[in-house]
Amino acid sequence: MSSTGQERRTVDPEIARSWLLVNGNRPETFDAARASRADQIILDIEDAVDPAKKDDARAAVIAWLRDGNRAWVRINDRSTTFWGDDVALLAGVPGLDGVLLAKTEAPEHVTETFDRLGGSVPVLPLIESAVGIEAAVAVACARGAFRLAFGSGDYRRDTGTSAADLAMAYPRSRLVVASRVGGLPGPIDGPTVGSSHPVLREQSQTTVELGMTGKLCLDVGQLPVINEVISPTPSDVAWARDFLADFEARGRVIRDGSDLPRLGRAQKIEKLATAFGVNPL
């Protein structure tokens, strides 16, 4: 059994910033992913794996989880024949933190997956199409939905949309609004393809500006940038702590209508700062 599987730094998946996708057919890379700076890791047995190798990848992922390790697993979408085997064989596997459900387009995709996994494994619906974007509110309200995630590449291919920030603002904002309506944490943005850190930083900043609170990534080299950009800034932390200190000093009195949303924001920033080790200037 792995002696370090339970020792990796963990970040609450509700606030996790970086979600590292790892090819499920390359078990030799799993330990390195676990030891990386990713807030959460996702072993991918869907898009990363050739159909002829799905069974082998699934078996490798299950064996690694049973060996004392923990991870999320990206499973195949509800419309495929692979989905049934995925949920049947992953159900009850120790170390399964949750599943990323590919190509989610309806709330029943979430609830059926959740139920087949035993009713306790959280589901991250991955929205990758125009149909999925339009169904986002219903999906966010579905039983078992944990956070929404954006499959930006497939969405662009489905709609013919460019990768420009303006072109992609609508689907991202739609997921942010749907998450708020469904009472879910902020959604997880799609990955940045390529090795340019300036581009990654710029795109991660767009993620934050649009209200998304996490980002999928494809390479461990991207993790430091994503974690830095999606964390609260030192000036944000200073403001939050000053506000909370003043709030306590005045006996936790709400003075006007703007105090409540500011209190909520300050408490959220303080929670993130504590989790990520961000200190004020």
N, C-alpha and C positions, 0 to 999 in steps of 0.2 A: 504494500500500500504506500501511496505517496506520503512522505513525511512532512511535506510543506503545503499540501493542498488547502488546509484550513488557515494558513498563516498569511495569505496575501492581504494586502490592504484592501479593505472593503469600503465602499461608499454606498449609502442608501440609494437604491435604484430610483426612488422618487425624485432625487435631486442629482443623479449621476449625469456628468457632463459628457464624457467620452465613452463611446460604445464601440469596442474594437471587434470587427468581423474577422473571423479566422476560418480558413478553409477546413471543413470537416473531414476532408479526405487526406489531411496532412497532420496526423497525430503527433509527429515529431516536433511540431511547432506549438503544441498546446501549452506545454510547461512554460515556454518563453512568454507566451501571451499572458498566462496567469501571473507571471512575475513582473509584467510591464506596468506602466503608469496608467493603464486604462482603468477608469472607474468601474466599468463592467466589460466582460468579454462575452461574445456571441459566437458559438461554434456553428458554422453555416453548412447545413446539409441540403440547401436549396440551390440558389443561383450559382454557387461556387463549384457545384459537383455535377459531373456528367451523369445523365440518367442511368447509364449502365453501371455506375459506381455508387449509386445511392445507398444500397444495402450495406456495402462495405463502410461507407462514411458513417452511416447511422450506428453501426456496430462499434466502430472506433470511438465515436463520441460517447456512447453508453458505457463502454469499458473504462474510459478515462474518468467519467463521472463516478462510476462505481468504485474507482480506486482512491476515493477520498477527496476529489476535486469538486469545484462548483463552477457553473456557468449557465448562461442562457443558451438556447438553441434556436437557430432560425430554421423553421420547418417549412415544408412545401405547402402550397396553397390548397384551399378546400376543394377546388375543382379537379385536382389531380388524383391519380390512383396512389401516389406516394403518401398523401396526407393520412390516410387511414392507418398505414403501417407506422408512420411517424408517431401519431398519438397513442396507438396501441402499445408500441414498444417503449415509448418514453414514460408512459404512465407509471408512477410509483418509483421511478429511478431516483435514488438518493443523489443529492447534489444538483438537481435540476432547479435553477432559480426561477425560470420562466421560459416562455417561448416567444419568438418573434414570428408572427404569422404572415407569410408572404401574400401579397396581392389581395389584401382584404377589401371586399367591396360591399359587404352587408353585415348587419349586426349578428345575424345567425351564424356567420362564419366564426365569430368570436365565441358566442355562447356554446356552439357545438364543440369547438376545440376545448374550451374551458371544462365542459362537462365530461368529455371523453378522457381528459387528463385527470379526472377525479374531483374537480370542483374546488381545488385549492391552489393550482398553479397559475400565476398571473400570465396574461396574454398581452403582448405588445402588437396591436394591429399595424401592419406595415401598409400604408396607403400608397399605391403606385399607379393609379389610373384616374381618368376623369370621373368614372363611375364612383370610385372610392372617395374622391374628394367631395363629390356631391352628397355622398352618404355619410360623411364624416361625423356629423352630429349624432346620428343614430348609432354609429359604430362606437363613438365615445361614451354613449349612454348604455351600451350593451353590458350585460352581466359578465364579469371576468376581465373587462378591458382595464388595463393598468396605466399605460401611457400610449399616445399615438406616435407613430414614426413615419417619416416621409421617404418614400422610395423615389427620389427626385429624378434619377436617370430613366427609369421606366416610365415615369409620368411624362417626361419630355418626349420620349419615343411614342407614347400613346397619343399625345396631343399635338406634336409638332412644335412645341414651345421651345424657345431658345433658352440658354442657361443664364441670360441676363437677369440681373436682380429685379428689374421692373417686371419682366415677363413671369418670374417665379414668385412675385409677391402675393398674388391671389391665392394659390394653393397653400402656401405657408401660412398666410393669415387665416385662411379657412380652418386649418388644423389648430391654430392657436385659439380661435373663437370656439370651435367644437370642443376642445379640451376644457375650456372654461365652463361651457354649458354642461358638459358631462361631469364636472367636478374632478377632473384628472389633473395631475401635474402638467407642466408645460411640455409640449411635444418635442420629439427628437428629430433634428434636421437630417437630410441626406448627406452622403459623404462628398468630400472634395477629391476629385481625381487629379493626380499629378504630384510632383515632389516640390513645387514652389511654395515655400513657407510664407512669402508675402501674399500670395493668392489665398492660401489657406487662412491666414490671419484676417484678410479682408472679408472672405466669405463667412468666417466664424463670427465676425463683428456684425454682419448682416443677420445672421442667425439670432443674435442677441437683440438687435434692434427691432426685429419683427416679433419678439416675444417668445421665441423658442428657447428651450433651456438645456438642450443636449444635442449631440451630433454623432452620427455614425462615422466611423473612420476605417480605413483599409490598411493602414501601415502604422507601426509603433512610432515611427519618426514624427507622425502628426500629433501624437498625444500631448506633448508639452504645450504646444501652441493652443490646441483646443481647450485644454484645462485652464490655461491662463486667461484666454479671452472670455470664456463663459463664466469664470469666477467673478464675484463682485470686485470692484476696484477698491484700493485702499481708501479713496475719498468717499466712496459709497459706504464703506464700513464706518468711517469716522462720523458721517452724517447719521447713520442708523444708531450708533451707540450714543451720540449726543441727544438724539430725539428720545431714545428709550430712557436715558438718565433723567432728562427733563420730565418725561411722562411719569416716572416713579416719584420724582421730587414734588410734583404737584398733586400727589395722591391718586394717580391714575385717572384723573378727571378728563373726560372728553369735552373739549371746549367748543368745537364746531364740527360741521359735517366733513370738513377736510381732514380732521384728526384720525378718523377711523381708517380710511385708505392709507394714510401715511403710517399709522401704527402697523397695519398689516405688512406694508412694504418693509418697514424697519425690522420687524420680527423675522421676515423671510431673509433679509440680508444678513442679519445676525446668525441665523441658523446656517446659512451657506458659509459665512466667514468662519464659523466654528468648525464646520465639517472640512473645509478646505485649507484651514490654517492661514487665512488672509488677515493681516493686521492693518490698522489705520496708519496713515502717514505720521 
